Structures are given as C-alpha cells and as structure tokens.
Amino acid sequence: MAVLMKMNFLLRLWALCLLTIVWLTVSVESGPLMIKRHKVRCTLIQYIRCYLLWQFCPLECPTSCMMDCATCKPVCSCNYPGAVCQDPRFVGRDGVTFYFHGKKDRDFCLVSDSNLHINAHFIGKRNPKMKRDFTWVQSIGVLFDDHQLLVGAKKTSNWDDNVDHLELVFDGKLIFLPHNEGAKWLSPVVPHVMLTRTTNTNSVTVEVAGNFKVTALVVPITPEESRVHGYNITDENCFAHLELSFKFYKLTDNIDGVLGQTYRSNYVSKVKMGVTMPVMGGHHKYSSSHLFATDCAVSRFSGNSLLGAGAGEAAEYASLKCNNGINGNGVACKK
C-alpha cells in the first residue's frame, strides 16, 4: 500500500513538472499577457551559421523586429536609424528618437531630395482630452525618376495575421505578390525595382537599386495598446498602419523632410532632449496637398514625377476613398 501511494505521488509530481515545463515554454515564446511573438530569420546565405534559422522577436518588440545576420540575433527594427513606427516615432540618422504627430487624414513629407521624395498619409483619431490627434502612418507615396510607388495598409476591423493587409501599387498598377516568404516581384520595365515578401503576409521589402530600401510591416492597434495609451479603439477599425525601416544609398546634403533632414552632415537635432516624448514641430512646413505631391515647403525633388505639383495636375487625382481601404488625395483606385 505504501509503495502504491509513493508511485501515485511520483506520477502526480511528474505530471506537475511536465505541465510547468509546457507553461514556461509557452510563456517564453509568447511573452507577457500571451502576446503572440513573430518569428524572423536570416535570408542571406553568406551568413551560413545563421542562414534560415528561425528566432522569436524580443519581448520589447514582439511583432516588429528583424534578424541581424552578423550577430544572429533578432533586433527591434523600430530602434534603428531610419525607423518610423507607432504614433509616429522616428529615429533619425543621428540616432535621436523623436515624435512627429502631424494631423489625421493629412499627408506629410518625410523625405525630399533631388531624386527621391517620400510622403506619408496619416490616419488617426481625436482625443478630446488633448490638443492633438493620435496618428499613425497608413501609407507612403514614393517618387523617384519618373515613377511612383505606393505602399499602404488596408483598412480593417478585425485583425488576422494570416490575412494580407498590404496594398502595393507601382505607376498606377496593383502589384500581386504570392503569400509566401521570399516571393519577389520585379518591374518588367524598370528592372532595378524589386519587392520581396519578408513574411507570408503583411511584410515587404521594397528596393530601388542605388537609391533606397524600405521594409514595411502592417500592424494593428491591439486592445492592450488601446487600453494603455487611451486610444479608445473600437471594433469598427483597428487602425492598421505601417511600421517602416528606411535605408538610403544616394542622398545629397540638401535633403529635407521630417526624417530626411536628419541625414544632412550639418544637422543638429531640433527636438527638446531629456523629455519623455521629444516632439518635432512645424508640421506646416512638411504638409503636402496629396500623397504624390512635391509641393511641401521643404521640397527638394527635381525628378519628373508623374503627378507633378501643379494645381491642374493634382486636380486629376482628387480626394478618393477606395473599397480596399486606401484613401487620400492623389490616390487612384484601380481594380
């Protein structure tokens, strides 16, 4: 009888240990409050020890990280120079973090140089307790040479990681990328333009050889984020938006824009340091009339844009609201 009782005790103890191990495993992978953490891997074959090795994003950025192939460790993409994330939070070339809130349903110039111009369309909602809008970047319009590129997040109510919320348009034509990591699209007329899916859905890298590279990730405002920051997000709209990471290959020292100005060799940060939320002001200087306009006060673009900045040309692309959720001035809805 004593032996039987001892065996039962050991079995129960073994079962308890097994359950504890399973719980710890799930907790480590999911993080606090069972947040689902994305996985990333190195896709550069020259880093053979790290090549295609999956790793979970760090706890501090469970859904927005990238793999540093050299160290073989996932790093928070929103903490690197050239990042534009969250409400929008910028990291300049100098490594200084600042916020630029702009205004909801407006377009602002992020980067303007002689042959590169990037505007962002801001979405958001008003907080009656504050003097500003809560804002996020829904889409970017990129102009280079005589081409235009749109990368956007479709409006959605209920978020599903397995559903693709990316909208990609090049020179007015929708781009279809298979929902497979590593799937590529090469422009048939501009061979130096390439788009690559970095995950099966909601993440893409766009590269124009010799000019720029941007990684865009579509993310929602989660209920937990809404609760912590007081966004008051409802079931009608989860405010899907872009988290962006820019890399530039060919810039002049005349570059401007909210982010672009930080790439000048003589740039000195204009934000107040040592505060909880250093804010870049002067939104009127960076305001654009539509997503593909080059008419902001700090514009430096001299390329032959398809839309131009003239009032007559801009009128052809009036303010539209597409069924796919992409909307704003300068956006052309196509099937």
Helices and strands as residue ranges (DSSP letters): H 2-30, G 32-34, E 39-40, E 55-56, E 65-68, E 73-76, G 77-79, E 83-85, E 89-91, E 97-99, E 106-113, E 116-126, E 133-144, E 147-153, E 166-170, E 173-174, E 184-186, E 193-197, E 203-208, E 212-219, H 223-229, E 241-248, G 260-263, H 283-286, E 287-288, H 311-315, E 320-321, E 327-328
